[in-house]
Amino acid sequence: MRRLYFSLFSVFILSAINVAQLGQKTYTMLEIHGQVTYQNGRPAGQGIQVQLLAGSGGVSQELQTDSTGKFSFPSISPVHYQVRAHMPGYLDAISEDLDMSMGSSQYVTLTLRPDPRAPNVPPEGAGGMISVLPSDMPAAAKTEFNDGYNIVTSGKDLDKAIPHFKKAIELYPKYAPSYLMLGTAYAHSNHEDDAIGPLQKAIELDPKSADAYTVLGTILNGQKKFPDAEQDLSKAVELNPTSYDAQYQLGRAFYAEQKAPEAQTHLDAALKANPNSAEAHIMMGNVLLRLRNAEGALAEYQRGVKLDPNGPMSEPAKQMIGRIQSALAAQKK
């Protein structure tokens, strides 16, 4: 269930190679591309400085990320590189050594982590969470909230954050993000039933909390309570239509409810927010197959498997690819 609550990205090695024929020689056009994210998996957004470091340690190229935190260094030489992302308030994120002499393009994810020495960390690191605590919040409550928040954003041992958020709520019970973070910590620790109450309280205190609706809807999807999930996720999409998580989970709910056209609409929106989501491509394949678009489904399955060959949804997708290819070949006979 962990990946349902935080879109934690891993490093994928892509095998796409563009070949240009010049005379009698073959030239492989190599590319390093990827995305900058925060610890909770959310895209870092536009304007992050990304540098391509050559084997000698010098800066070979430099650019800035797009609105989804993505970047691309095309047409590079077949040597060793590293990629570095820099943003004020965060530690530099540096990739492992990338050996481009192997002749394949590579995709990397760079994760920004707060710099403990920085006096202020930009609020984007909280994935849209409020970074300035209320002025009337007791100091002890602030300390508990921050301690819990730091555990959550680390992505490790989230169950250890639960007592901190409980204490923060006990000391200051009117702060909606405390309940949201408590619910998120419960959900991430596989205590989904315990998460529902805090998330509902977060929504009661802040009816415009798209994150609370999204996490709650994701839990309900996991519990196969799809009509309830649809209701909460529809509200999340209304509040934040560019949210990948909300759109993808709403697409899942509609698909489970046999509402394929509606599922397609929201999966389209999810893929617009994150075109490199293997799970969204594979889910879209399921939807298109239900809509009797076999060729479209085949293309989506193939994209999903290419993006994450060993992912949890990839093996069933590979099986569907084989079946669809066999059926399409039979039709041509």
C-alpha positions as a Markdown table, in Angstrom:
| # | Residue | x | y | z |
|---|---|---|---|---|
| 1 | Met | 0.0 | 0.0 | 0.0 |
| 2 | Arg | 3.0 | 2.3 | 0.5 |
| 3 | Arg | 3.2 | 3.5 | -3.1 |
| 4 | Leu | -0.5 | 4.4 | -3.1 |
| 5 | Tyr | 0.1 | 7.3 | -0.7 |
| 6 | Phe | 3.4 | 8.6 | -1.8 |
| 7 | Ser | 4.3 | 8.5 | -5.5 |
| 8 | Leu | 7.9 | 7.5 | -4.6 |
| 9 | Phe | 9.9 | 7.3 | -7.9 |
| 10 | Ser | 12.7 | 4.8 | -8.5 |
| 11 | Val | 15.4 | 4.9 | -11.1 |
| 12 | Phe | 14.5 | 3.3 | -14.5 |
| 13 | Ile | 17.0 | 2.4 | -17.2 |
| 14 | Leu | 15.4 | 2.9 | -20.6 |
| 15 | Ser | 16.5 | 1.1 | -23.7 |
| 16 | Ala | 15.3 | 3.6 | -26.3 |
| 17 | Ile | 18.2 | 4.3 | -28.7 |
| 18 | Asn | 17.9 | 6.6 | -31.7 |
| 19 | Val | 20.2 | 5.6 | -34.5 |
| 20 | Ala | 21.1 | 8.0 | -37.3 |
| 21 | Gln | 22.8 | 6.7 | -40.5 |
| 22 | Leu | 25.6 | 8.9 | -41.9 |
| 23 | Gly | 27.4 | 7.3 | -44.8 |
| 24 | Gln | 28.7 | 3.9 | -43.8 |
| 25 | Lys | 28.8 | 4.7 | -40.0 |
| 26 | Thr | 26.1 | 4.3 | -37.4 |
| 27 | Tyr | 25.9 | 6.9 | -34.7 |
| 28 | Thr | 23.9 | 6.3 | -31.5 |
| 29 | Met | 22.2 | 9.4 | -30.2 |
| 30 | Leu | 22.4 | 9.0 | -26.4 |
| 31 | Glu | 20.3 | 10.9 | -23.9 |
| 32 | Ile | 20.1 | 11.3 | -20.1 |
| 33 | His | 16.6 | 12.4 | -18.9 |
| 34 | Gly | 14.6 | 12.2 | -15.8 |
| 35 | Gln | 12.8 | 14.0 | -13.0 |
| 36 | Val | 13.6 | 15.9 | -9.8 |
| 37 | Thr | 11.3 | 15.0 | -6.9 |
| 38 | Tyr | 10.9 | 15.7 | -3.2 |
| 39 | Gln | 11.3 | 12.9 | -0.5 |
| 40 | Asn | 7.5 | 12.3 | -0.6 |
| 41 | Gly | 7.7 | 11.6 | -4.3 |
| 42 | Arg | 6.0 | 14.8 | -5.5 |
| 43 | Pro | 7.6 | 16.5 | -8.6 |
| 44 | Ala | 9.8 | 19.4 | -7.6 |
| 45 | Gly | 8.3 | 21.7 | -10.3 |
| 46 | Gln | 9.8 | 24.3 | -12.6 |
| 47 | Gly | 13.1 | 26.1 | -12.4 |
| 48 | Ile | 15.3 | 23.6 | -10.5 |
| 49 | Gln | 18.9 | 23.9 | -11.7 |
| 50 | Val | 20.2 | 20.6 | -13.1 |
| 51 | Gln | 23.8 | 20.1 | -14.2 |
| 52 | Leu | 25.3 | 17.3 | -16.3 |
| 53 | Leu | 28.8 | 16.5 | -14.9 |
| 54 | Ala | 31.4 | 15.0 | -17.2 |
| 55 | Gly | 33.8 | 12.3 | -15.9 |
| 56 | Ser | 36.4 | 14.9 | -15.2 |
| 57 | Gly | 34.0 | 16.6 | -12.8 |
| 58 | Gly | 33.3 | 19.7 | -14.9 |
| 59 | Val | 29.9 | 20.9 | -15.9 |
| 60 | Ser | 29.2 | 19.7 | -19.4 |
| 61 | Gln | 25.6 | 21.1 | -19.7 |
| 62 | Glu | 23.2 | 23.0 | -17.5 |
| 63 | Leu | 19.4 | 23.5 | -17.7 |
| 64 | Gln | 16.3 | 24.0 | -15.6 |
| 65 | Thr | 13.4 | 21.6 | -15.0 |
| 66 | Asp | 10.0 | 22.0 | -16.5 |
| 67 | Ser | 6.7 | 22.4 | -14.6 |
| 68 | Thr | 6.7 | 18.7 | -13.7 |
| 69 | Gly | 10.3 | 18.7 | -12.5 |
| 70 | Lys | 11.5 | 16.9 | -15.7 |
| 71 | Phe | 14.8 | 17.5 | -17.6 |
| 72 | Ser | 16.6 | 16.1 | -20.6 |
| 73 | Phe | 20.2 | 16.1 | -21.9 |
| 74 | Pro | 20.0 | 14.9 | -25.5 |
| 75 | Ser | 22.8 | 14.0 | -27.9 |
| 76 | Ile | 25.5 | 13.4 | -25.3 |
| 77 | Ser | 28.9 | 11.6 | -25.8 |
| 78 | Pro | 29.4 | 7.9 | -24.8 |
| 79 | Val | 31.4 | 8.6 | -21.6 |
| 80 | His | 30.7 | 8.6 | -17.9 |
| 81 | Tyr | 28.4 | 11.3 | -16.3 |
| 82 | Gln | 26.7 | 12.3 | -13.2 |
| 83 | Val | 23.6 | 14.5 | -12.9 |
| 84 | Arg | 23.2 | 17.0 | -10.1 |
| 85 | Ala | 20.1 | 19.0 | -9.0 |
| 86 | His | 20.4 | 22.1 | -6.9 |
| 87 | Met | 17.7 | 24.1 | -5.1 |
| 88 | Pro | 18.2 | 26.6 | -2.2 |
| 89 | Gly | 17.1 | 25.1 | 1.1 |
| 90 | Tyr | 17.9 | 21.6 | 0.0 |
| 91 | Leu | 20.9 | 19.3 | -0.2 |
| 92 | Asp | 22.2 | 18.8 | -3.7 |
| 93 | Ala | 20.9 | 15.6 | -5.3 |
| 94 | Ile | 23.5 | 13.7 | -7.3 |
| 95 | Ser | 23.0 | 10.6 | -9.4 |
| 96 | Glu | 25.2 | 7.5 | -9.4 |
| 97 | Asp | 27.8 | 7.2 | -12.1 |
| 98 | Leu | 26.1 | 6.8 | -15.5 |
| 99 | Asp | 28.2 | 4.8 | -18.0 |
| 100 | Met | 26.9 | 6.0 | -21.4 |
| 101 | Ser | 29.5 | 4.0 | -23.2 |
| 102 | Met | 27.1 | 1.0 | -23.0 |
| 103 | Gly | 25.1 | 2.6 | -25.7 |
| 104 | Ser | 21.7 | 3.2 | -24.1 |
| 105 | Ser | 19.8 | 6.2 | -22.9 |
| 106 | Gln | 19.2 | 6.4 | -19.2 |
| 107 | Tyr | 16.4 | 7.8 | -17.0 |
| 108 | Val | 17.2 | 9.0 | -13.5 |
| 109 | Thr | 15.3 | 10.4 | -10.5 |
| 110 | Leu | 16.9 | 12.9 | -8.3 |
| 111 | Thr | 15.5 | 13.3 | -4.8 |
| 112 | Leu | 15.8 | 16.6 | -3.0 |
| 113 | Arg | 16.1 | 16.4 | 0.8 |
| 114 | Pro | 15.9 | 19.4 | 3.2 |
| 115 | Asp | 19.2 | 20.9 | 4.2 |
| 116 | Pro | 19.2 | 20.9 | 8.1 |
| 117 | Arg | 21.5 | 23.9 | 8.0 |
| 118 | Ala | 19.1 | 26.0 | 6.0 |
| 119 | Pro | 17.0 | 28.5 | 8.0 |
| 120 | Asn | 14.0 | 28.2 | 5.7 |
| 121 | Val | 13.0 | 25.4 | 3.4 |
| 122 | Pro | 10.7 | 26.4 | 0.5 |
| 123 | Pro | 7.1 | 25.1 | 1.0 |
| 124 | Glu | 7.2 | 23.0 | -2.1 |
| 125 | Gly | 9.1 | 20.4 | -0.1 |
| 126 | Ala | 6.0 | 19.7 | 1.8 |
| 127 | Gly | 4.1 | 18.9 | -1.3 |
| 128 | Gly | 1.7 | 21.8 | -0.9 |
| 129 | Met | 1.5 | 21.5 | 2.9 |
| 130 | Ile | 1.5 | 24.6 | 5.0 |
| 131 | Ser | 5.1 | 25.3 | 6.1 |
| 132 | Val | 4.3 | 28.1 | 8.6 |
| 133 | Leu | 2.6 | 26.9 | 11.7 |
| 134 | Pro | -0.1 | 29.0 | 13.4 |
| 135 | Ser | 1.2 | 31.8 | 15.6 |
| 136 | Asp | -1.0 | 30.7 | 18.5 |
| 137 | Met | 0.2 | 27.1 | 18.3 |
| 138 | Pro | 2.0 | 26.2 | 21.5 |
| 139 | Ala | 5.8 | 25.7 | 21.1 |
| 140 | Ala | 5.5 | 22.2 | 22.4 |
| 141 | Ala | 2.9 | 21.4 | 19.8 |
| 142 | Lys | 5.0 | 22.9 | 17.0 |
| 143 | Thr | 7.9 | 20.7 | 18.1 |
| 144 | Glu | 5.8 | 17.6 | 18.0 |
| 145 | Phe | 4.4 | 18.5 | 14.6 |
| 146 | Asn | 7.8 | 19.2 | 13.2 |
| 147 | Asp | 9.3 | 16.0 | 14.6 |
| 148 | Gly | 6.5 | 14.0 | 13.1 |
| 149 | Tyr | 6.7 | 15.9 | 9.8 |
| 150 | Asn | 10.4 | 15.2 | 9.5 |
| 151 | Ile | 9.8 | 11.5 | 9.9 |
| 152 | Val | 7.0 | 11.5 | 7.3 |
| 153 | Thr | 9.1 | 13.4 | 4.7 |
| 154 | Ser | 12.0 | 11.0 | 5.2 |
| 155 | Gly | 9.9 | 8.2 | 3.9 |
| 156 | Lys | 11.1 | 5.8 | 6.6 |
| 157 | Asp | 9.5 | 4.3 | 9.7 |
| 158 | Leu | 6.4 | 6.4 | 9.4 |
| 159 | Asp | 4.8 | 4.6 | 12.3 |
| 160 | Lys | 7.3 | 6.5 | 14.5 |
| 161 | Ala | 5.6 | 9.8 | 13.4 |
| 162 | Ile | 2.2 | 8.7 | 14.8 |
| 163 | Pro | 2.8 | 9.6 | 18.5 |
| 164 | His | 4.2 | 13.0 | 17.6 |
| 165 | Phe | 1.1 | 13.9 | 15.6 |
| 166 | Lys | -1.1 | 12.6 | 18.4 |
| 167 | Lys | 0.7 | 14.8 | 20.9 |
| 168 | Ala | 0.5 | 17.8 | 18.6 |
| 169 | Ile | -3.2 | 17.3 | 18.3 |
| 170 | Glu | -3.6 | 16.9 | 22.0 |
| 171 | Leu | -1.8 | 20.2 | 22.6 |
| 172 | Tyr | -3.4 | 22.1 | 19.7 |
| 173 | Pro | -6.5 | 20.3 | 18.3 |
| 174 | Lys | -7.6 | 22.8 | 15.7 |
| 175 | Tyr | -4.8 | 22.4 | 13.2 |
| 176 | Ala | -6.0 | 20.5 | 10.1 |
| 177 | Pro | -2.5 | 19.4 | 8.8 |
| 178 | Ser | -1.8 | 17.6 | 12.1 |
| 179 | Tyr | -4.8 | 15.3 | 11.4 |
| 180 | Leu | -3.8 | 15.0 | 7.7 |
| 181 | Met | -0.3 | 14.0 | 8.6 |
| 182 | Leu | -1.5 | 11.6 | 11.3 |
| 183 | Gly | -3.9 | 9.9 | 8.8 |
| 184 | Thr | -1.1 | 9.7 | 6.2 |
| 185 | Ala | 1.3 | 8.2 | 8.7 |
| 186 | Tyr | -1.3 | 5.6 | 9.6 |
| 187 | Ala | -2.1 | 4.8 | 6.0 |
| 188 | His | 1.6 | 4.5 | 5.1 |
| 189 | Ser | 2.1 | 2.1 | 8.0 |
| 190 | Asn | -0.7 | -0.1 | 6.8 |
| 191 | His | -3.2 | 1.0 | 9.4 |
| 192 | Glu | -5.8 | 2.2 | 7.0 |
| 193 | Asp | -8.8 | 1.9 | 9.3 |
| 194 | Asp | -7.1 | 4.1 | 11.9 |
| 195 | Ala | -6.3 | 6.6 | 9.2 |
| 196 | Ile | -9.9 | 7.3 | 8.2 |
| 197 | Gly | -11.0 | 9.2 | 11.4 |
| 198 | Pro | -8.0 | 11.7 | 11.3 |
| 199 | Leu | -8.5 | 12.3 | 7.6 |
| 200 | Gln | -12.2 | 13.0 | 8.0 |
| 201 | Lys | -11.3 | 15.4 | 10.9 |
| 202 | Ala | -8.8 | 17.2 | 8.6 |
| 203 | Ile | -11.5 | 17.7 | 6.0 |
| 204 | Glu | -13.9 | 19.0 | 8.7 |
| 205 | Leu | -11.4 | 21.6 | 9.8 |
| 206 | Asp | -10.2 | 22.4 | 6.2 |
| 207 | Pro | -12.8 | 21.5 | 3.6 |
| 208 | Lys | -10.4 | 22.6 | 0.9 |
| 209 | Ser | -7.7 | 20.1 | 1.7 |
| 210 | Ala | -7.3 | 18.2 | -1.6 |
| 211 | Asp | -4.6 | 16.1 | 0.0 |
| 212 | Ala | -6.9 | 14.8 | 2.7 |
| 213 | Tyr | -9.5 | 13.9 | 0.2 |
| 214 | Thr | -6.9 | 12.1 | -2.0 |
| 215 | Val | -5.4 | 10.0 | 0.8 |
| 216 | Leu | -8.9 | 9.1 | 2.1 |
| 217 | Gly | -10.1 | 8.2 | -1.4 |
| 218 | Thr | -7.0 | 6.1 | -2.0 |
| 219 | Ile | -7.7 | 4.1 | 1.2 |
| 220 | Leu | -11.3 | 3.5 | 0.2 |
| 221 | Asn | -10.1 | 2.3 | -3.2 |
| 222 | Gly | -7.8 | -0.2 | -1.5 |
| 223 | Gln | -10.8 | -1.3 | 0.6 |
| 224 | Lys | -12.9 | -1.7 | -2.6 |
| 225 | Lys | -15.4 | 0.9 | -1.4 |
| 226 | Phe | -15.4 | 2.4 | -4.8 |
| 227 | Pro | -18.6 | 4.7 | -4.6 |
| 228 | Asp | -17.2 | 6.3 | -1.5 |
| 229 | Ala | -13.8 | 6.6 | -3.0 |
| 230 | Glu | -15.3 | 8.2 | -6.1 |
| 231 | Gln | -17.0 | 10.8 | -4.0 |
| 232 | Asp | -13.9 | 11.8 | -2.1 |
| 233 | Leu | -11.6 | 11.7 | -5.1 |
| 234 | Ser | -14.0 | 13.7 | -7.2 |
| 235 | Lys | -13.7 | 16.4 | -4.5 |
| 236 | Ala | -9.9 | 16.2 | -4.6 |
| 237 | Val | -9.9 | 16.6 | -8.4 |
| 238 | Glu | -12.3 | 19.6 | -8.1 |
| 239 | Leu | -9.9 | 21.2 | -5.6 |
| 240 | Asn | -6.7 | 20.3 | -7.4 |
| 241 | Pro | -7.3 | 19.2 | -11.0 |
| 242 | Thr | -3.6 | 18.9 | -11.8 |
| 243 | Ser | -2.9 | 16.3 | -9.0 |
| 244 | Tyr | -1.6 | 13.0 | -10.5 |
| 245 | Asp | -2.6 | 11.0 | -7.4 |
| 246 | Ala | -6.2 | 12.3 | -7.3 |
| 247 | Gln | -6.7 | 11.8 | -11.1 |
| 248 | Tyr | -5.2 | 8.3 | -11.1 |
| 249 | Gln | -7.1 | 7.1 | -8.1 |
| 250 | Leu | -10.3 | 8.5 | -9.4 |
| 251 | Gly | -9.7 | 6.7 | -12.7 |
| 252 | Arg | -9.2 | 3.5 | -10.7 |
| 253 | Ala | -12.4 | 4.0 | -8.9 |
| 254 | Phe | -14.4 | 4.6 | -12.1 |
| 255 | Tyr | -12.8 | 1.6 | -13.8 |
| 256 | Ala | -13.8 | -0.7 | -10.8 |
| 257 | Glu | -17.4 | 0.7 | -11.1 |
| 258 | Gln | -17.5 | -0.3 | -14.8 |
| 259 | Lys | -17.5 | 3.4 | -15.9 |
| 260 | Ala | -14.8 | 3.1 | -18.5 |
| 261 | Pro | -15.4 | 6.5 | -20.3 |
| 262 | Glu | -15.1 | 8.4 | -17.0 |
| 263 | Ala | -12.0 | 6.3 | -16.1 |
| 264 | Gln | -10.4 | 7.2 | -19.4 |
| 265 | Thr | -11.0 | 10.9 | -18.8 |
| 266 | His | -9.2 | 10.9 | -15.5 |
| 267 | Leu | -6.4 | 8.6 | -16.5 |
| 268 | Asp | -5.8 | 11.0 | -19.4 |
| 269 | Ala | -5.5 | 13.8 | -16.9 |
| 270 | Ala | -3.2 | 11.6 | -14.7 |
| 271 | Leu | -0.9 | 10.9 | -17.7 |
| 272 | Lys | -0.8 | 14.6 | -18.6 |
| 273 | Ala | 0.4 | 15.3 | -15.0 |
| 274 | Asn | 2.9 | 12.4 | -15.1 |
| 275 | Pro | 3.5 | 10.9 | -18.6 |
| 276 | Asn | 6.1 | 8.5 | -17.3 |
| 277 | Ser | 3.7 | 6.7 | -14.9 |
| 278 | Ala | 3.9 | 3.0 | -15.7 |
| 279 | Glu | 0.9 | 2.2 | -13.6 |
| 280 | Ala | -1.3 | 4.8 | -15.3 |
| 281 | His | -0.4 | 3.5 | -18.7 |
| 282 | Ile | -1.2 | 0.0 | -17.7 |
| 283 | Met | -4.5 | 1.0 | -16.1 |
| 284 | Met | -5.3 | 3.0 | -19.3 |
| 285 | Gly | -4.7 | -0.2 | -21.2 |
| 286 | Asn | -7.3 | -2.0 | -19.1 |
| 287 | Val | -9.7 | 0.8 | -19.7 |
| 288 | Leu | -9.2 | 0.8 | -23.5 |
| 289 | Leu | -9.6 | -2.9 | -23.6 |
| 290 | Arg | -12.9 | -2.6 | -21.9 |
| 291 | Leu | -13.8 | 0.0 | -24.5 |
| 292 | Arg | -12.9 | -2.5 | -27.2 |
| 293 | Asn | -9.9 | -0.5 | -28.4 |
| 294 | Ala | -7.4 | -3.4 | -28.6 |
| 295 | Glu | -4.7 | -1.6 | -30.5 |
| 296 | Gly | -4.9 | 1.4 | -28.2 |
| 297 | Ala | -4.7 | -1.0 | -25.2 |
| 298 | Leu | -1.7 | -2.8 | -26.7 |
| 299 | Ala | 0.2 | 0.5 | -27.0 |
| 300 | Glu | -0.6 | 1.5 | -23.4 |
| 301 | Tyr | 0.5 | -1.9 | -22.0 |
| 302 | Gln | 3.7 | -1.7 | -24.0 |
| 303 | Arg | 4.5 | 1.8 | -22.7 |
| 304 | Gly | 3.8 | 0.8 | -19.1 |
| 305 | Val | 6.0 | -2.3 | -19.4 |
| 306 | Lys | 8.8 | -0.3 | -21.0 |
| 307 | Leu | 8.7 | 2.3 | -18.2 |
| 308 | Asp | 8.7 | -0.3 | -15.4 |
| 309 | Pro | 9.6 | -3.8 | -16.7 |
| 310 | Asn | 9.6 | -5.4 | -13.3 |
| 311 | Gly | 6.8 | -3.4 | -11.6 |
| 312 | Pro | 3.9 | -5.0 | -9.8 |
| 313 | Met | 1.5 | -4.4 | -12.7 |
| 314 | Ser | 4.0 | -5.4 | -15.4 |
| 315 | Glu | 3.6 | -9.2 | -15.5 |
| 316 | Pro | -0.2 | -9.1 | -16.1 |
| 317 | Ala | 0.4 | -6.4 | -18.7 |
| 318 | Lys | 3.0 | -8.6 | -20.5 |
| 319 | Gln | 0.5 | -11.4 | -20.6 |
| 320 | Met | -2.2 | -9.1 | -22.1 |
| 321 | Ile | 0.3 | -7.9 | -24.7 |
| 322 | Gly | 0.8 | -11.5 | -25.9 |
| 323 | Arg | -2.9 | -12.2 | -26.0 |
| 324 | Ile | -3.7 | -9.0 | -27.9 |
| 325 | Gln | -0.9 | -9.5 | -30.4 |
| 326 | Ser | -2.1 | -13.0 | -31.0 |
| 327 | Ala | -5.7 | -11.9 | -31.5 |
| 328 | Leu | -4.7 | -9.0 | -33.8 |
| 329 | Ala | -2.6 | -11.4 | -35.9 |
| 330 | Ala | -5.5 | -13.9 | -36.1 |
| 331 | Gln | -7.8 | -11.1 | -37.4 |
| 332 | Lys | -5.4 | -10.4 | -40.3 |
| 333 | Lys | -5.4 | -14.0 | -41.5 |
